[in-house]
Amino acid sequence: MSSNYYRDRAQRLLADIAQLETKEAGERERAARERASALRTTGSISRTTSQSMVDSKQREARRSDEKAVDHDRRAADYGKQIASKRTQLAQAQRDADRADVAERQRASAGPGGAGVRIRRHAVVRAVEVEPIRALHGEVMEGEGFGKVDIARLADETTLDAVLDVSKGAVFAMVAAVPVIGPVVREVIGAAWTDTRVDRIERFVVELGRNVEAVQGRMDRDFVKRAEFHAAVEEVVERVVLRRNETKIPRFAAALTHSATTERPATRMRERFMDWLDQLRPIHVEILDRLVNEPEGWVRSPEALTIGQVAYSRLEHALDGLDTDRYDLRELESRGLIESLDDSSVLLPAANQLSRLVTPMGRQFHAFITAQRRDLANLREDPQ
């Protein structure tokens, strides 16, 4: 198949994903409206409300909650379809890249050509050449490169990337990452395209910092398993997506924690990776501020009740963020924070805002936070 075929398929998949994301967002919005309606209904109950009216309003609130659950279920179904489409999209992009390389090879070979023509560069820094020598045992001659065993260097999707100056620097950085560098380099090489250079480079920098910080706790045997190789491939595929650009440091931290002796159970790791991919940057920032409450809050004289105090602290913590109640609802729906509608939650939150974060929320936050050293204390598996 030609590269155009795969790129057309990628475009169709992108359109499908956009349509499904619109449907998913619509279902989540309808669920939020139903829950808001339930809150208004129960909130209208006062001491003077008759018992029959109380019962009626409670039934109405339950119906709204049931509708919200149905909308959540449909949104989850759309989410699964989106995840499947994204997997297909990643494969179509890889196929297109391979077809591009094959077409360039045929064009460079000509009618009776001898095969692949390697691009050359007049100036190559030593830091870019040495990793290739070290990894493949070849001495590159003439114009800074020279002879090289193409089959050993990389597959057809990686060849041009390794020999490009800017890309060579990134491969050098990957090779320098202790323990898991070779695995990451292999996956990056297979997924490389020009538009992804900067994101992969940033990811590698963050990954190196994280691994250095926890190197004494790396599980070297686990890193060699196919399970970890699959995790690396999934992370790299997600890192290069534009929507995940601001979450690159989080993915680096998550992959590092996945390779330590203190890693969560497999099910939890996969769940956390999915959440990190699905949550928007604002959700991660909210969780950060709840776990590490900003200083400077002062109780207002107008904050008389426990609930008012808790909401005052929350407003201070989220000051400056373009967020709303629906963002908190999203974290709540995943079990990462407690429900703000639960009066029993407001008392501890009024004293310490981090009490809003559930045990699973703390474990997830630790998993995606750089250089976290107390992950071992959060290894319980909240199914």
N, C-alpha and C positions, 0 to 999 in steps of 0.2 A: 504494500500500500504506500501511496505517496504521503509526504508530510502534510499536504493540504487536506487529505482525507481525515487525518487524525486531528488537525487543527479545527476543521469544521465540526467534528464530533465534540471537541472540547468546548467550542462555542455553544453548541446545542445543550451540553451539560450545564454550562454556566447559566444559560437561560432557564433551564429546569430548576436549578438550585435557587436562583433569584425568585422564581415563582413560588417554590416551596417555602422559602424563608418568609415571603410575604404572608402566606397562609399560616405559617407557624406563629408569626408575630400577631396576626389577627386573633388566633385562638387564645394566645396568652393575654392579649388585651381584653378579650371578652371574659376570660376567667377572672382577671383583675376587677373588671366592672361588677361581676356577680358577687365577688367577695366584698367589694366596697358597698354594694347594695345590702348584703347581709349585715355588715357593720352598721350601716345607717338604721336598718330595721331594729336591731337589738339596742342600738344607742338611743332610740326614741322611747325605750321603755323607762318609765320613771316610777317612783313610789306610789303615785296616784293612779297608775294604770291598772285597770281591772284584771283579774286573773284570766278571764276569758280572752281579753285582748292580748295579754302576755303570751298565752298559749298560741294564739293566732300569729302573732309576730314571730315567735320562735319557730313555728312551722314554716313560715315564709322565709326566714333566715336559713333554715335547713335546706329548703328547696334551692335557694340561691347557691349555697355551698355545694350541693350535689351537681348543679349545672357547672359550677367552676371546676369541679373534679373532672367532669366530662370534657370540658374544653382543655384542661391540662392533659388529659389522655390523648386527645386528638393532636395537640401540639407535640407531644412526645412521639407519636407516630410520624408526624411530619419530620421531626428531628432525626429519626432513624432513616427515613428516606433521603434526607439531606446528606447524612453521613455516608450512605451507600453511593450517592451520586458523586460525592467528593472523592471517594476512593476510585471510582471510574474515571473522574476527571484527572486525577494524578496519573493514572495509567495511560490515559490518552495523551497527556503532555509528555510522558516519557517516550511513548511510541513515536510521537511527532519529532522529538529530539533525535531519536535513533534514525528515523527516516531522513532527517536533515543531514546528519553526518554521512549516511550512506550515499545520499545524492551528491554531497560535496566530494566524496571519495571517487565516485564515478566520473564526475566532471573533471577532477584533477588528474585522473589517470589517462583520460583521452582515449582515442580509438585503440591504441595498442599499448596503453600505459602499463607501468610496472606495479601500480597499486597506490597506496596511500602516500600523499605528499604532506610532509610535516611542516607546519609553520615554524619560522625561525625568527629570533629577535637578536638584534645587535648587542644589547646590554641586558644581562641577567644577573641580579644580585646573588651572592653566594648563598644567602639564606634560602633562596628559591630553588637552587640547584641541589644543594646537599640532601634535602629530604628525599628527592627522587633517586639520588645515588644510594642513599642508605636503605631505601625501601626496595629497590630493584637491583642493586648490585651492578649497575652499569656506569661506565665512564663515558660522558658525552663529549664528543670531540668536534672541533671545527665550528666556528661561529658561536661558541659557547655551548653547543649541544652535541651534534655528531651522531654516531651510531647508537641505536637503542633497540632492544627487543620489543616490538610493538605489542605482541601478545602478552608479554609479562608486564608491560607498563600499565595498561588499563584496557577496558573494553572500548568499543567504538564511540560510546557516548562520552567517554572521559578523556580521550586522547588530546583533543584540542585544548581542553580546559587545563590539563596539567602543563602543557607547553606554553600557555599564555602567561605573561609576566605577572599580572595582578592576581590571577588565579593560583599561580605557583606559590605566591606568598601565603595564601590561605592554606594550601596543602602543607607548607612548612609549619604553620601554626598548629594545624591538626596533629602533625607528627610529634610535636612537642608536648601535647597533652598526655600526662602519664596514664598508664593502664588502658584506658578506653580509646586513646587516640587512633590506633590502627582500625578499630571497628568503625568509628565515626568517619574516618577518611574514606573507607571503602563505600559506605552508604552515600556520602556527599559526592563522591566521584560518579556514582551511577545516576544521581539526580541533578547533575549540574546543568545550568543554562546561564547565559550571560546576564539575564535580568535578576538573577538570584545571588549574585556575587556578594553584594554588600550585606544582605541579610545573613548569609552563611558565615561571612567573616565575623560579623558581630556575635553570632551564636558561638562560634569557636572561641572568641576572646572570653566571653562569659563562661563558657564551659571550662576553659583552662583555669580561670580564677576559682571556680567552685571545686574542681577536682583537687587543686593544690590545697585548698582549705580543709578537705576531708580525706586526704590521700591515705591516712593511716587506717581508715575505716572502709576502704574499697574492698569489695568481694571479687578478687581476681578470677576465681573459678567461675563465678556466675557470669562475668563479663564475656567469657568464652562461649557461653551457651547460645543456642538459636533463639531462645526467648528474649535475651537482651538485644541480639542483633535485630530482631523484629521491632523491638521498642525504639531502637535508634532510627530505623527506617521510618517509622511512623512520626517520630518527633521531627526529623529533617523535613518530611513532606509538609508538616504543619508550619514549621518555622518559615519556609519560603513563601507562604501565602501572605498577601498584603495585609489582610485583616488581622494577622497575628504579629505584625511588625513590632508593636510596642510591648508585646509579651515575650519577646525573645529571651530576656534574662530569666523569665519564669520557666520557660522550657528548658533552659540550660540547667537551672537549679533542679528541676524535676527529673531530668535524665541523670544528673549526678546522684541524687538521692536514690534513684532506682538501682544504682550499681553499688550501694553501700551495704554493709552487713546489717544495717538498721532499717532497711527498706520495708515498706508496708507489704501486706500480702498481695499476691498477683491481682486479685479481683479489685482491690482498692487502688493499686497503681493504675490499672487500666481505666477505672472510673475517674480517678483524679486527672489523668491525661485528657480524657474526653471532656471533663468539665472545664479544664483550662483552655481547651480549644473552643468550646462553645460559649463560655462567658466572655462578655465584653470587657475591655480594660477598666471601665468605670466600676464593674463589679469587684475586680481584684483590688482596686484602690479603696473601695468602701471597706472590704475585709481587712486591708492593711490598717486603716484608721480605727477600726473597731478593736483589733488585736492590740495595736499600739496607740492608745488614745492620746491625741495631741494635748500638750499642756496649755494652761492659761484659762481654763474654764472657771468662771465665777458664778455662784448661784445668784440668780436674780430674786429680788424681793417678791416678784410676781409669781415665782415658782413655788406654790404653796403645797401642792399634793406630790406624792411620790411619782405619779405619772408625769406631771409637769417637769419635775426635776430630771427624770430619765430622758424625756424628749428634749429638754434644754441641753443636756450633755451631748445627745445625739446630734442636734443641730450645730453645736460648736465643733464636734469632731468632723462633720461633713461640710463645714464651711468652705466655700470656694469651689466645690464640686458641682458640676451640672448634672444633678441627680434628682430623682423623685421617688415616691413611695413604690412605684412599680419595680425599680431596681432592687429595693429591699425585698420585695415580694419574690423576685427571682432567686435571690440567695436563700430566702426562707423555704421556697418550694424544693430546693435541693438539700435541705436539711443542714445548711451551713450556719444559719443564724436562727435564733428563737423568734417566735411570733410576737410582734409588738402589741398584738391584740390580747395577749395573755397577761392578765394583771399580776400573776405570780412571777412573771419575768421582770416586771418593771422595778420591783424592790431591789434585787441585786444589781440591776443595771443602773439604778440611781446612785449606787455606791461605787460601782466599777463597770464601765461601759463594755469591757471585754467579756463580761458575763453573758452578753447577748450572743456571743459566738458559741456554737455547740461543740462538743468534743470532736465530731467529725470535721467541723469547720476549722478547728485549731490544727487538726492533723493535716487537712488539705493545705492550709496556709503554711505550715512548716515544710510541707513537701515542695512547695513552689517558691520558697524563700531562700535566697542565696546564703550559703555558709551557715545554715542552721545547725546547731550543735546538740539540740535536745530532742532530736527525732525519736531516739530510743524510748523516751518517756511517753510517746504518743503512739505506740505500736498496737494498741488494742484495735480490734477489727470491728468497727460499728457496722454490722451488715445492713 
